[in-house]
């Protein structure tokens, strides 16, 4: 089995850039120790612990649509549902197994699916 370090996703709503373009498709990479330690030294995180996920996601989202970079400003301006989606994805892919239990909406069959293109 191939070791996977990047996971594609599709945001439920998408990030709307200043020009009005919507960016939904992206890639999140696995976090490393530095990704989880560095944000703790960020003054915004020290002042408000809830800001931790903003800094963390800005470090591990490798691509979002056609944006040249994903920084804290981008993550701050995501819709709340998209932020929750990415936070859950982060937690799932950084656990030992990056799978999710799924139920087929047509036949009702239950199975496990490895994270691939989420949000479709």
N, C-alpha and C positions, 0 to 999 in steps of 0.2 A: 504494500500500500504506500502510495506517495505521500510524503509529509507536506501538508498544505499550510501556507503562511498567509495567503490572501483570500478574501471572501468577497464576492460581488454582492451587491444589494440594489434594490430599487425602493426609494423612499415612498411612503404612502402619498404624500402631497408634493414634496420637493422644495428645494431652496430657490427663492426668487431673488435674482441678482438685481442690482440697481437699474439695469436696463430693462427689467421685466422678463428676462429669460428664466425658464424653470429648469432646474438641474435635479434629476431624480436618480440617475444611475451612478453608482460609485463602487469603490473598493475599500474595504477595511483590512488592515493587516493585523497580525497577532501583535500584542503588546509585549515589550521586553521590560526588564526590571527598571531601566532608566525612565521609560514612559510612565511608570507608576510612582517613581520617586521624585523626579524633577518638578511636577506640578505642586508638590507639597511645599516647595520653597517659593512659589508664586505668591506675591502679596495679595492678589485678588482671592486666592484660595484661602490664605490665612485669615483674611477679613470675613470671608463668606464661604464656608465649607461646601455649600451647594454648587459653587463655581468649579469644583474639582472635575466634574464630568465634562464641562465645557473645554477645559484645558486638555484633559485626557483624550477626548475625541478628536480635538484638533491635531493631536500628535499621531493618531493611528488611522485616520481617514486618509488614505493614500491618493484618492481621486474622487471628485464629485462633478459629474457632467463635464463641461469644458472649462471649468475654472482652472486657472494657472496654479492656485494653491488653496488649501483649506486651512484657514487660521481661526482664531477664537472669534473674530468678528463674524465669520460665516456661521459657525456653530451657534453663536448667540442669536442669530436671526432665523434659525430653523423654527418651523412650527412646532408646538409642544408635542404633538403626536409623533413627528419625525424624530425629535430628540429622544423620546421614550423608546421608539423603535431601535435607534442606534445604541442606546444604553443597554437594552436587552440583548441586542446582537453582540455587543462588546462582551457582556457577561457570558453569553453562551459560547462564543468562539474561544474565549480564554480559559474555559474550563477544560477538563481532560478530553471531553468528547464534544465535538461541534455538530451534534445532531438534534433534531427536534421531532416530537411526535406529531404526526399529521393525520387528518381524517379527510378522505376524498369527499368533496361536497356532492358528487353525483352518485357514487355507489355506497358510500359510508365506510369503505375499507380503511383500516387504521394501519399505519406503517411509520417507520422512522426514515427521515430524510436528512442527508448531510447538508449543511448550509451551502448554498450555491447562490442563485439569484433570488434573494428574498424580496418579498413585497409584490411579486407577480400575482 
